[in-house]
């Protein structure tokens, strides 16, 4: 089972001076060169979506595992660093993160610190269009759990997958859905879930499955957040 995950705006700094490494062989050259070029101009602030000049140099910066580079809400609740070794290995081998700059990357890929606000183009390049073209013939596996935000379907939409929705007091949870995605991923990694059949048997902590919505190209599992 492959798990698709979103990145986060928040990222950790630092790392080791090692070469950028990608497990997935996808053409990224044009967009990365465009990004590198823009970071050397005043337009960098528009690219970052901030008023602070971050002096980002993606080709000459320390790198660290993608799953450790991101530290937004979902990643805080995943809490990768506290997982036991076998669960970390599970994340490394099963998780694909959809970066706004790098496209789909494996959790264990080595990436530098970067900043690219969701939806911002890189010069004339719109990342969602750029990667959609390069992923049109790519399959990430027969069984896919898609824990991404809906925006990332613009990059890649599985032929079939399982999705999850979280509600509380009859209302769909939006921002804090990120936290529950992180918690769900953490439990899946600890229980070493490899198939949809095994996933269906998991009792997620603090969540009650109340409905499975069957669609043509996916199942949507609806969870009630338990007090």
MOFEN-V969369 format. One record per pair of residues at least 12 apart in sequence whose C-alpha atoms are under 8 Angstrom apart, sorted by the first residue. I is the first residue (numbers start at 0). J is the second residue. D is the distance in Angstrom with one decimal. If there is no record, write none. Layout:
i=(I	I)
j=(J	J)
d=(D	D)
This chain:
i=(0	0	0	0	0	0	0	0	0	0	1	1	1	1	1	1	1	1	2	2	2	2	2	2	2	3	3	3	3	3	3	3	3	3	4	4	4	4	4	4	4	4	5	5	5	5	5	5	5	6	6	6	6	6	7	7	7	7	7	8	8	8	8	8	8	9	9	9	10	10	10	10	10	10	11	11	11	11	11	12	12	13	13	13	13	14	14	14	14	15	15	15	16	16	16	17	17	17	18	18	19	19	19	19	19	19	20	20	20	21	21	21	21	22	22	22	23	23	23	25	26	27	27	30	30	30	30	31	31	33	33	34	34	35	35	35	37	37	38	38	38	46	46	46	46	46	46	47	47	47	48	48	48	55	55	55	56	57	57	57	58	60	60	61	61	62	62	62	62	63	63	63	63	64	64	64	64	64	65	65	65	65	65	65	65	65	66	66	66	67	67	68	68	68	72	72	72	72	73	73	73	73	73	73	74	74	75	75	76	76	76	76	76	77	77	77	77	78	79	82	83	85	86	86	86	86	87	89	89	90	90	91	91	91	92	92	92	93	93	94	97	99	99	99	99	99	99	100	100	102	102	102	126	127	127	127	128	128	130	130	131	131	131	134	134	135	138	141	142	142	142	142	143	143	143	143	144	144	144	145	145	145	145	146	146	146	157	158	159	159	159	160	160	160	161	161	161	161	162	162	162	162	163	163	163	163	164	164	164	164	164	165	165	165	165	165	166	166	166	166	167	167	167	183	186	205	205	205	206	206	206	206	207	207	207	207	208	208	208	208	209	209	209	210)
j=(93	140	141	142	143	144	192	193	194	195	93	94	95	139	140	142	143	144	93	94	95	143	144	145	146	94	95	96	97	143	144	145	146	147	94	95	96	97	145	146	147	148	96	97	98	146	147	148	151	69	96	97	98	99	69	70	71	72	73	69	71	114	115	116	117	69	70	71	68	69	70	71	112	113	67	68	69	70	112	68	112	61	62	63	112	61	62	63	111	61	62	63	60	61	62	61	62	109	62	109	58	62	108	109	110	111	108	109	110	104	105	108	109	104	105	108	103	104	105	133	133	101	102	100	121	124	126	100	101	121	122	121	122	56	57	58	121	122	54	55	56	114	115	116	119	120	121	114	115	116	115	116	119	112	113	114	113	111	112	113	111	111	112	111	112	109	110	111	112	108	109	110	111	106	107	108	109	110	96	104	105	106	107	108	109	110	79	106	107	79	80	110	111	112	175	177	178	181	177	178	179	180	181	182	178	181	178	181	178	179	181	182	185	181	182	184	185	185	185	189	189	189	188	189	190	191	188	188	191	106	188	105	106	107	105	106	107	105	106	106	151	115	116	117	118	126	127	115	126	126	130	154	154	151	153	154	153	154	154	155	153	154	155	154	155	155	157	159	159	160	194	195	157	159	160	161	160	161	162	160	161	162	163	162	163	180	216	216	215	216	217	216	217	218	217	218	219	220	217	218	219	220	219	220	221	222	176	219	220	221	222	179	221	222	223	224	221	222	223	224	223	224	225	203	203	224	225	226	222	223	224	225	222	223	224	225	220	221	222	223	221	222	223	222)
d=(6.9	7.0	7.5	5.0	5.7	7.2	7.6	5.1	5.3	7.2	5.1	6.3	7.4	6.7	6.3	6.4	4.9	6.3	6.0	4.9	6.2	5.8	4.8	5.9	7.0	6.1	5.0	6.0	7.4	7.3	6.3	4.8	5.6	6.1	7.0	6.1	4.7	6.3	6.8	5.2	4.6	8.0	5.5	5.3	7.1	7.3	4.8	6.4	7.3	6.6	6.0	6.1	5.6	7.7	5.8	6.8	5.2	7.9	8.0	7.7	6.7	7.4	7.8	6.9	7.9	6.1	5.6	5.1	5.4	4.4	5.2	7.1	7.0	8.0	7.5	5.1	6.2	6.3	7.2	7.3	6.0	5.9	7.2	7.7	7.6	4.8	4.9	5.0	7.9	4.7	5.4	6.5	6.6	4.3	6.1	6.4	5.9	7.9	7.2	7.4	7.9	6.6	7.6	5.2	5.4	7.1	5.4	4.9	6.8	6.5	7.1	5.2	6.9	7.1	6.4	6.5	7.6	6.6	7.3	7.0	7.2	6.7	7.9	7.5	7.0	7.0	7.8	7.4	7.7	6.5	6.7	5.9	7.5	6.6	6.8	7.8	7.9	7.3	7.2	6.5	7.3	7.6	5.8	6.8	6.4	7.3	6.8	5.1	4.7	5.6	6.9	5.4	7.9	7.3	6.2	7.7	7.9	5.7	6.9	6.6	7.8	5.8	7.3	5.7	7.6	5.5	4.9	4.3	7.2	7.8	4.9	5.7	6.6	6.5	5.0	5.4	4.6	6.4	8.0	7.7	7.3	5.2	6.0	5.6	6.0	5.9	7.4	4.9	6.7	7.3	7.8	7.6	7.9	7.1	8.0	6.0	5.6	7.7	4.7	4.7	7.3	6.2	4.4	7.7	8.0	6.0	7.8	7.4	5.7	7.7	4.9	5.5	7.7	4.4	5.6	6.5	5.0	7.6	7.8	7.6	7.7	7.6	4.9	5.0	7.8	6.9	7.4	5.8	6.7	6.6	6.3	6.9	5.0	4.9	7.5	7.4	7.6	7.9	7.9	5.5	7.0	6.7	7.8	6.4	8.0	6.3	7.6	6.8	6.7	7.7	6.2	7.8	7.8	7.7	5.5	4.7	7.4	6.8	5.6	7.8	6.8	4.6	5.8	7.6	6.6	7.5	7.5	7.9	7.7	6.5	7.0	6.7	7.5	7.2	4.9	6.5	5.6	4.9	6.2	6.4	6.0	5.2	7.8	6.2	6.8	6.3	7.9	6.0	8.0	4.6	5.0	6.8	4.8	6.5	5.5	4.8	5.9	7.3	7.0	6.1	4.7	6.1	5.4	4.7	6.0	7.4	7.7	6.9	6.2	4.8	6.1	7.7	5.9	4.9	6.0	6.7	7.4	6.2	5.1	6.1	5.8	5.3	7.8	6.8	7.3	6.1	5.1	7.3	5.8	5.7	4.9	5.5	5.2	5.1	6.5	6.7	7.0	5.9	4.4	6.4	5.9	5.7	6.5	7.2)
